[in-house]
């Protein structure tokens, strides 16, 4: 079965549902510091539909920042509390965000940092994009370091932040610009700190990362300093297999998910005051020790798959509850249907189905997708998110096998990375490129570019072949791995490790 381009354009899709919020934009502020970051929810929390800790409006975390106000870089340790009031539920509105940095048990002796800055956030939504403008309403700050106390002159200090977010079905991406002008007084003197830079980040079910690149200039009466800060905070869930050591145990081992938080800050000093030029390194880094948490996953009986090429992929998806039911009845070589593939993909990206399941008018879009079908809430969630489309006959063809090209188009759209396909009809690297439908080429090109798919031994993609349940498990697991690991590399190493 083919998804014709005219069929895609014929169906009007409703607005994209919000993805689950696993982290918040600017969770650790915009002054060049780092925090621990919010923990991702565990699988059990999500299955029980409980409210995870990371959805709280107030969060306190360990915090570190480099203080340069004396010209002599000093590491500060304390706590940051981020709180918000109001929710961005309508298309236009306002809410407030507050950042408070205070001393803690690890604060160095003789060093203090007390900062409170409140923002009014004005936002507007257009389709799947949201524009946020941060206007500071209150800013108080006092810093003590090297025996000197610096007080913020809030009448002369200014702060401006602009963020654009785009929600795709599986990932929320954002980019922003930040500018501060902080004027500090100490005695009869003053020092001006000017910060400008860019922010990149994303949130997903499997990982979240925010990286900032901030250029800073300090101007005092008799010296000037210029440096760059590159703080980054990453959170992800990795999957590890743990083999049991006792032989007298009913199962050999099981998978466990490890929730990891990584926070690091790199700095490079370009212009150093002459009086300090020979006493300090021109670059350095600090980090916050991570504390990993674990969740044990179920052990499916997949012994009959021993030696199958997708054995590990299928085991992992059953352990993560993306595949459900009795594993003994799973037929890996059977063609997967459009409905089954959609359900598996929706569960893999943790796309909410609560809105579909709530009591109210039943949403009937496809004549062959009725509420009594187990795939119904997943197909409707995918439809509402812009993933699932029917055919010109008004049906979803829920029980028809899905072609490889169809599956990759839907899968790639969960990431919102169609633009990586470059030209509207790029030439893919596969030897059977001419058999790929024009409407699928961008997504197939992009999926190959990021490593989710590759050709067979002859370099073929076989776009019109039906995809088996085993193949589906393999590519969905690759999608999850991309969201776990590869996205973080692009948002951290490719930014943090290169100063400009």
C-alpha positions as CSV (number, residue, x, y, z in Angstrom):
1,X,0.0,0.0,0.0
2,X,1.3,3.5,-0.8
3,X,0.7,6.8,0.9
4,X,0.1,9.0,-2.0
5,X,1.1,12.7,-1.7
6,X,-2.4,13.8,-2.7
7,X,-3.8,11.7,0.2
8,X,-1.5,13.4,2.6
9,X,-2.6,16.9,1.5
10,X,-6.2,15.9,1.4
11,X,-6.4,15.3,5.1
12,X,-6.4,18.3,7.4
13,X,-4.6,17.5,10.7
14,X,-5.4,19.1,14.0
15,X,-2.8,21.0,16.1
16,X,0.1,19.0,17.4
17,X,-0.4,17.8,20.9
18,X,2.2,18.9,23.5
19,X,4.9,16.3,24.2
20,X,5.4,15.3,27.8
21,X,7.5,17.9,29.5
22,X,10.6,16.2,30.9
23,X,12.6,19.3,31.5
24,X,12.1,23.1,31.3
25,X,13.8,25.6,29.2
26,X,16.5,27.5,31.2
27,X,16.2,25.2,34.2
28,X,19.5,26.4,35.6
29,X,19.4,30.1,34.7
30,X,21.4,32.1,32.2
31,X,24.4,33.5,34.2
32,X,26.9,30.8,33.1
33,X,26.3,28.4,36.0
34,X,25.3,24.7,36.0
35,X,22.8,22.7,38.0
36,X,22.1,19.0,38.4
37,X,19.1,19.0,36.1
38,X,15.7,17.3,36.4
39,X,15.4,13.6,36.6
40,X,13.5,11.8,33.8
41,X,10.4,9.9,34.9
42,X,10.7,6.2,35.4
43,X,8.8,3.7,33.2
44,X,6.7,2.6,36.2
45,X,5.7,6.2,37.0
46,X,4.5,6.7,33.4
47,X,2.7,3.4,33.3
48,X,0.9,4.2,36.6
49,X,0.2,7.7,35.2
50,X,1.5,9.2,38.3
51,X,2.7,12.8,38.5
52,X,6.5,12.7,38.3
53,X,8.7,14.9,40.4
54,X,10.0,16.8,37.4
55,X,6.6,18.4,36.8
56,X,6.7,20.4,40.1
57,X,6.6,24.2,39.8
58,X,9.5,24.5,42.3
59,X,12.8,22.7,42.0
60,X,15.9,23.1,44.1
61,X,19.2,21.7,42.8
62,X,23.0,21.9,43.6
63,X,24.5,24.8,41.6
64,X,28.0,25.9,40.6
65,X,29.3,29.0,38.9
66,X,32.6,30.6,38.2
67,X,33.0,34.1,39.6
68,X,35.3,36.5,37.8
69,X,34.5,39.9,39.4
70,X,37.9,40.2,41.0
71,X,39.7,39.2,37.8
72,X,40.8,36.0,39.6
73,X,38.4,33.1,38.7
74,X,36.8,31.5,41.7
75,X,34.5,28.5,41.8
76,X,31.3,29.0,43.7
77,X,29.1,26.1,45.1
78,X,25.6,26.6,46.3
79,X,21.9,25.9,45.4
80,X,19.6,27.2,42.8
81,X,15.8,27.2,43.2
82,X,13.7,27.6,40.1
83,X,10.0,28.3,40.5
84,X,7.2,29.3,38.1
85,X,3.6,30.4,38.4
86,X,0.9,30.1,35.8
87,X,0.8,27.7,32.9
88,X,1.2,28.3,29.2
89,X,-2.1,26.6,28.2
90,X,-3.6,29.1,25.8
91,X,-2.2,30.4,22.5
92,X,-1.1,33.7,24.1
93,X,-0.5,34.6,27.7
94,X,2.0,35.3,30.5
95,X,3.5,33.4,33.4
96,X,6.4,34.1,35.8
97,X,9.7,32.4,36.4
98,X,12.0,33.1,39.4
99,X,15.6,32.1,39.9
100,X,17.1,32.2,43.4
101,X,20.8,31.3,44.1
102,X,21.8,30.9,47.7
103,X,24.6,29.5,49.7
104,X,24.6,25.8,50.8
105,X,26.7,23.3,52.8
106,X,29.4,23.2,50.1
107,X,29.8,27.0,49.7
108,X,33.5,27.9,50.1
109,X,34.3,29.7,53.4
110,X,34.3,33.4,53.0
111,X,32.4,33.3,49.7
112,X,28.7,34.2,49.2
113,X,26.3,34.6,46.3
114,X,22.7,35.7,46.9
115,X,20.8,36.3,43.6
116,X,17.1,36.6,42.9
117,X,15.9,37.4,39.5
118,X,12.2,37.3,38.5
119,X,10.9,37.3,34.9
120,X,7.5,37.9,33.3
121,X,7.4,35.6,30.4
122,X,5.1,36.7,27.5
123,X,4.4,33.9,25.0
124,X,2.5,33.3,21.8
125,X,1.9,30.1,20.0
126,X,1.5,29.6,16.3
127,X,0.9,26.0,15.3
128,X,3.7,24.0,16.8
129,X,6.0,26.9,17.6
130,X,6.1,29.1,20.7
131,X,7.8,32.4,21.1
132,X,8.8,33.4,24.6
133,X,10.1,36.8,25.7
134,X,11.5,37.1,29.2
135,X,11.2,40.5,30.8
136,X,12.9,40.9,34.2
137,X,10.8,42.5,36.9
138,X,13.1,42.1,39.9
139,X,16.8,41.6,40.3
140,X,18.7,41.6,43.5
141,X,22.2,40.3,44.0
142,X,25.2,40.4,46.4
143,X,28.5,38.6,45.9
144,X,31.4,38.3,48.3
145,X,34.7,36.9,47.1
146,X,38.3,37.5,48.0
147,X,37.2,39.8,50.8
148,X,35.3,42.1,48.5
149,X,31.5,42.5,48.5
150,X,29.8,43.4,45.2
151,X,26.2,44.7,45.2
152,X,24.1,44.9,42.1
153,X,22.8,48.3,41.1
154,X,19.4,47.2,39.9
155,X,18.6,50.6,38.4
156,X,21.4,50.3,35.9
157,X,21.2,46.5,35.3
158,X,19.2,45.0,32.5
159,X,18.4,41.5,31.3
160,X,16.6,40.2,28.1
161,X,16.0,36.7,26.9
162,X,14.2,35.5,23.8
163,X,13.3,31.8,23.1
164,X,11.7,30.0,20.2
165,X,10.5,26.4,20.8
166,X,9.2,23.9,18.3
167,X,7.2,20.9,19.4
168,X,7.5,17.8,17.2
169,X,5.7,14.6,18.2
170,X,8.7,13.1,20.0
171,X,11.0,16.1,20.7
172,X,10.7,19.7,21.7
173,X,13.6,21.8,20.3
174,X,14.5,25.3,21.4
175,X,17.0,28.1,20.7
176,X,17.4,31.4,22.4
177,X,19.4,34.5,22.8
178,X,20.4,36.1,26.0
179,X,21.8,39.6,27.0
180,X,22.6,40.9,30.4
181,X,24.2,44.1,31.7
182,X,24.9,43.9,35.4
183,X,26.5,46.8,37.2
184,X,28.1,46.0,40.5
185,X,29.3,48.5,43.1
186,X,32.0,47.8,45.7
187,X,32.9,50.8,47.9
188,X,33.2,53.8,45.6
189,X,34.1,51.8,42.6
190,X,32.0,49.8,40.2
191,X,32.4,47.0,37.6
192,X,30.3,46.3,34.6
193,X,29.5,42.8,33.4
194,X,28.1,42.4,30.0
195,X,26.9,38.9,28.9
196,X,25.5,37.9,25.5
197,X,25.1,34.5,23.9
198,X,23.0,31.7,22.5
199,X,21.2,28.8,24.0
200,X,20.4,25.5,22.4
201,X,18.3,22.7,23.9
202,X,15.8,19.9,23.4
203,X,13.6,17.7,25.6
204,X,12.4,14.2,24.9
205,X,11.3,11.0,26.8
206,X,14.8,9.6,26.6
207,X,17.1,12.5,27.0
208,X,17.2,16.3,27.6
209,X,20.1,18.7,27.0
210,X,20.7,22.4,27.2
211,X,23.9,24.0,26.2
212,X,24.7,27.7,26.4
213,X,27.6,29.7,24.8
214,X,28.0,33.0,26.6
215,X,30.5,35.7,25.8
216,X,31.3,37.9,28.8
217,X,33.2,41.2,29.2
218,X,34.1,42.7,32.6
219,X,35.1,46.4,32.7
220,X,36.6,47.9,35.9
221,X,38.3,51.2,36.5
222,X,41.8,50.0,35.7
223,X,41.4,46.6,34.0
224,X,39.2,44.6,31.5
225,X,38.6,40.9,31.1
226,X,37.0,38.9,28.3
227,X,36.0,35.3,28.5
228,X,33.6,32.7,27.2
229,X,31.4,30.3,29.2
230,X,30.0,27.1,27.8
231,X,27.7,25.4,30.5
232,X,25.8,22.3,29.6
233,X,23.4,20.1,31.5
234,X,22.3,16.7,30.1
235,X,19.9,14.1,31.4
236,X,19.3,10.7,29.8
237,X,18.1,7.1,30.4
238,X,20.4,4.4,29.3
239,X,19.7,0.7,29.1
240,X,22.0,-1.8,30.6
241,X,21.9,-5.6,30.8
242,X,22.8,-7.1,34.1
243,X,23.6,-10.8,34.2
244,X,22.8,-12.6,37.4
245,X,25.8,-14.2,39.3
246,X,23.9,-16.9,41.3
247,X,23.2,-19.9,39.2
248,X,20.2,-20.9,41.3
249,X,17.9,-18.2,40.1
250,X,15.0,-18.4,37.8
251,X,16.2,-15.9,35.2
252,X,19.7,-15.3,33.8
253,X,19.5,-11.5,34.0
254,X,17.5,-8.5,33.1
255,X,17.7,-5.0,31.6
256,X,17.7,-2.0,33.8
257,X,17.3,1.7,33.0
258,X,19.9,4.0,34.4
259,X,18.9,7.7,34.8
260,X,22.0,9.8,34.4
261,X,22.6,13.5,35.0
262,X,25.7,15.2,33.6
263,X,26.6,18.9,34.2
264,X,29.7,20.6,33.1
265,X,31.1,24.1,32.5
266,X,34.0,25.0,30.3
267,X,35.5,28.5,30.3
268,X,38.2,30.2,28.1
269,X,39.7,33.6,29.1
270,X,40.7,35.7,26.0
271,X,41.7,38.9,27.7
272,X,43.1,38.7,31.3
273,X,44.1,41.6,33.5
274,X,47.9,42.0,33.5
275,X,48.1,41.6,37.3
276,X,46.7,38.1,37.0
277,X,48.1,37.0,33.6
278,X,50.9,34.8,35.1
279,X,48.9,33.4,38.1
280,X,46.0,31.7,36.4
281,X,45.1,29.3,33.6
282,X,43.4,30.8,30.6
283,X,40.9,27.9,30.5
284,X,39.3,25.5,32.9
285,X,36.2,23.4,33.7
286,X,34.0,22.5,36.6
287,X,31.3,19.8,36.9
288,X,28.6,18.6,39.3
289,X,29.0,15.0,40.4
290,X,26.1,12.9,39.1
291,X,24.0,10.6,41.2
292,X,22.5,7.9,39.1
293,X,19.2,6.2,39.8
294,X,18.0,2.8,38.5
295,X,14.9,1.0,37.6
296,X,14.7,-2.7,37.1
297,X,12.7,-3.8,34.0
298,X,10.8,-7.0,33.5
299,X,12.3,-10.2,32.0
300,X,10.4,-11.4,29.0
301,X,10.8,-15.1,28.0
302,X,12.2,-14.8,24.5
303,X,14.3,-18.1,24.5
304,X,12.6,-19.1,21.2
305,X,14.3,-16.1,19.5
306,X,17.8,-17.3,20.3
307,X,20.1,-16.3,17.5
308,X,17.5,-14.2,15.7
309,X,19.0,-11.0,14.3
310,X,16.5,-8.8,16.2
311,X,16.5,-10.9,19.4
312,X,18.0,-8.1,21.5
313,X,15.9,-5.4,20.0
314,X,12.7,-7.3,20.7
315,X,13.8,-8.1,24.2
316,X,14.5,-4.5,25.0
317,X,11.2,-3.3,23.6
318,X,9.3,-5.9,25.7
319,X,11.3,-4.9,28.8
320,X,10.5,-1.2,28.2
321,X,6.8,-2.1,27.8
322,X,6.8,-0.7,24.2
323,X,5.8,-4.2,23.1
324,X,3.2,-5.8,25.3
325,X,1.3,-9.1,25.6
326,X,2.6,-12.6,25.9
327,X,6.1,-12.7,24.3
328,X,5.7,-16.3,23.3
329,X,3.1,-15.3,20.7
330,X,5.2,-12.6,19.1
331,X,6.0,-13.6,15.5
332,X,9.1,-11.6,14.5
333,X,9.0,-12.6,10.8
334,X,5.3,-11.7,10.3
335,X,4.6,-8.4,8.5
336,X,3.7,-5.7,10.8
337,X,0.4,-3.8,10.1
338,X,0.0,0.0,9.9
339,X,-1.9,-0.1,13.2
340,X,0.6,-2.2,15.0
341,X,3.5,-0.1,13.8
342,X,1.8,3.2,14.8
343,X,1.0,1.9,18.3
344,X,4.6,0.8,18.8
345,X,6.0,4.1,17.6
346,X,3.6,6.2,19.8
347,X,4.6,4.2,22.8
348,X,8.3,4.5,22.0
349,X,8.2,8.4,21.9
350,X,5.9,8.5,24.9
351,X,3.3,10.5,23.0
352,X,0.4,11.2,25.4
353,X,-2.8,9.3,24.7
354,X,-4.7,10.7,27.7
355,X,-6.6,13.3,25.7
356,X,-7.9,10.5,23.4
357,X,-8.9,8.3,26.4
358,X,-10.7,11.0,28.3
359,X,-14.5,10.8,28.5
360,X,-16.2,13.0,25.9
361,X,-17.2,12.9,22.2
362,X,-15.6,10.0,20.4
363,X,-13.2,11.2,17.7
364,X,-13.8,9.3,14.5
365,X,-11.5,10.2,11.7
366,X,-10.9,6.9,9.9
367,X,-13.9,4.7,9.1
368,X,-11.9,1.6,10.0
369,X,-10.4,2.8,13.3
370,X,-13.1,2.3,15.9
371,X,-12.8,2.9,19.6
372,X,-13.1,-0.8,20.3
373,X,-9.7,-1.5,18.6
374,X,-6.7,-1.6,20.9
375,X,-4.8,0.6,18.5
376,X,-7.5,3.3,18.5
377,X,-6.0,5.7,21.1
378,X,-2.5,5.4,19.6
379,X,-3.6,6.0,16.1
380,X,-5.7,9.0,17.1
381,X,-2.8,10.4,19.2
382,X,-0.5,10.0,16.1
383,X,-3.1,11.6,13.9
384,X,-3.5,14.6,16.3
385,X,0.3,14.9,16.3
386,X,0.6,15.0,12.5
387,X,2.1,11.5,12.2
388,X,-0.8,9.3,11.0
389,X,-2.6,9.9,7.7
390,X,-5.3,7.9,5.9
391,X,-5.9,7.1,2.3
392,X,-8.1,8.9,-0.2
393,X,-10.9,6.4,0.6
394,X,-11.1,7.8,4.2
395,X,-9.6,4.7,5.8
396,X,-6.4,4.2,7.7
397,X,-6.1,0.6,6.5
398,X,-5.3,-0.4,10.0
399,X,-4.7,-4.1,9.2
400,X,-2.8,-3.7,6.0
401,X,1.0,-4.4,6.1
402,X,3.1,-1.3,6.1
403,X,5.8,-0.6,3.5
404,X,9.3,0.2,4.5
405,X,9.1,3.7,3.0
406,X,5.8,4.4,4.8
407,X,7.3,3.2,8.1
408,X,10.4,5.4,7.8
409,X,8.4,8.5,6.8
410,X,6.3,8.2,10.0
411,X,9.3,7.3,12.2
412,X,11.4,10.2,11.0
413,X,8.6,12.7,11.5
414,X,8.6,11.9,15.2
415,X,11.9,13.7,15.4
416,X,10.8,16.6,13.2
417,X,14.1,16.3,11.2
418,X,12.7,16.2,7.7
419,X,14.7,19.2,6.7
420,X,17.9,17.1,6.9
421,X,16.6,15.7,3.6
422,X,17.8,18.9,1.9
423,X,16.3,19.2,-1.5
424,X,12.5,18.3,-1.7
425,X,13.4,15.2,-3.7
426,X,17.0,14.4,-2.8
427,X,18.9,11.4,-4.3
428,X,19.4,8.8,-1.5
429,X,22.5,6.7,-1.4
430,X,20.6,3.5,-2.0
431,X,21.1,1.6,-5.2
432,X,17.3,1.3,-5.7
433,X,16.7,5.0,-5.1
434,X,14.6,5.2,-8.3
435,X,12.0,3.0,-6.7
436,X,11.5,5.3,-3.7
437,X,8.4,7.4,-4.0
438,X,9.2,11.2,-4.2
439,X,7.0,11.9,-1.1
440,X,9.3,9.6,1.0
441,X,12.7,10.6,-0.2
442,X,13.4,13.5,2.2
443,X,12.6,11.3,5.3
444,X,14.5,8.3,4.0
445,X,17.5,10.5,3.2
446,X,17.4,12.0,6.6
447,X,17.0,8.7,8.4
448,X,20.0,7.3,6.7
449,X,22.0,10.4,7.4
450,X,21.4,10.1,11.2
451,X,22.1,6.4,11.2
452,X,18.6,4.9,11.8
453,X,18.5,3.0,8.5
454,X,21.1,1.6,6.1
455,X,21.2,-0.5,3.0
456,X,21.4,-4.2,2.7
457,X,24.5,-6.1,1.4
458,X,23.6,-4.8,-2.1
459,X,23.1,-1.3,-1.0
460,X,19.3,-1.6,-1.4
461,X,16.6,-0.1,0.8
462,X,13.7,-2.0,-0.8
463,X,11.1,0.8,-0.2
464,X,8.0,-1.1,-1.3
465,X,8.7,-4.3,0.6
466,X,6.6,-5.0,3.7
467,X,8.4,-4.5,7.0
468,X,8.5,-7.4,9.4
469,X,7.8,-7.1,13.1
470,X,11.5,-7.9,13.7
471,X,12.6,-5.1,11.4
472,X,10.2,-2.7,13.0
473,X,11.6,-3.5,16.4
474,X,15.1,-2.9,15.1
475,X,14.5,0.5,13.6
476,X,12.3,1.6,16.6
477,X,15.1,0.6,19.0
478,X,17.6,2.6,16.8
479,X,15.3,5.6,17.0
480,X,15.3,5.3,20.8
481,X,19.1,5.0,20.9
482,X,19.4,8.1,18.7
483,X,17.3,9.9,21.2
484,X,19.3,8.5,24.1
485,X,22.8,9.2,22.8
486,X,23.4,10.8,19.4
487,X,21.3,13.9,19.9
488,X,23.2,14.7,23.1
489,X,26.5,14.6,21.2
490,X,25.3,17.2,18.8
491,X,24.1,19.5,21.6
492,X,27.1,19.1,23.9
493,X,30.4,18.0,22.4
494,X,29.9,19.8,19.2
495,X,29.2,23.1,21.1
496,X,31.1,22.7,24.4
497,X,34.4,21.4,23.0
498,X,34.8,24.2,20.5
499,X,35.3,27.8,21.6
500,X,35.0,30.7,19.1
